[in-house]
Amino acid sequence: MARQQAFLVELAGARPAGRSHAIAWSVGNVLFYLAIALLSVIFLFPFFWTVTSSLKQPFELFEYPPKLFPSVPQVQNYLTALNTEPLLLWVWNSVIVVTLSTIGVVVSSSVVAYPFARFEYRGRELFFILTLATMMLPAQVTLIPQFILFNALGWINTLLPLWVPFLFGGGAFYIFLMRQFLLSLPADLDEAALIDGASYLQVFWLVLLPLCQPALAAVAIISFVSTWNDFLSPLIYLNSQEKFTLALGLQFFQNVPEEGGMPLQHLLMAASVMAMIPCLVLFFSFQRYFVEGVVLSGIKG
């Protein structure tokens, strides 16, 4: 009888604790999702403002208080932006630079990361540390030496300085990303292929590289977005308007007034929206591979 009373007392005391725990868990979830929703609104508002501004008339951009939505959506702003400046030519230049640089980054970073991850040799860790040390150097530090080098090669006002350097390793970050992913693959795969008579090059090309698709996708997306949005390098190396990339060409919508003296901010917004589309399509198309490649490489936020 005493045991039954003790059990009932314990059970009665456990119920309120369970309810309070469930209530606290529910309140915590609600606060968590409210915080996520608030942060989403904050981070997406600049994109929302750009899209709505691209559909406004010029005077609506300078009204106070500012309006979130245009009174009459001006879809023709996008067609006008395409015809105002050689936008399609700038897009083509950007496509050339991004395609060649992304291929160079993916191939060269994979080749450099392979011996760092799979081979044992004297000085390997030292070379890898020196490679990572280059990430601490800002791009502005090497800007003048690179300009002198490219000027001596006669590459100024050409697209070569924007993609040729990516053929030589691709960059320390991409090498590190590929090395970490290669380390996550079992070494038994290499040994089995070598026993079957494959060379080290065949092991890399036929065995390891197909398994590195998530990491390769992550490297390609990061390289694509950074090169597509790069403004400083084209500004330094390009002089003529027909050589401009899209990121550099967009500044002309700020400097060149429309007929009648009207500013071109609405066309700048329309061109910016069109410039964002390739990055958005690429990311959402390969988002699964991108997340998998980053997580499996050990780079967790």
Secondary structure by P-SEA (a helix, b strand, c coil): caaaaaaaaaaaaaaaaaaaaaaaaaaaaaaaaaaaaaaaaaaaaaaaaaaaaaaccccccccccccccccccccaaaaaaaaccaaaaaaaaaaaaaaaaaaaaaaaaaaaacccccccccaaaaaaaaaaaaaacccccaaaaaaaaaaaaccccccccccccccccccaaaaaaaaaaaaaccaaaaaaaaaacccaaaaacccccccaaaaaaaaaaaaaaaaaaccaaaaacccccccccccccccccccccccccccaaaaaaaaaaaaaaaaaaaaaaaaaaaaaaaaaacccc
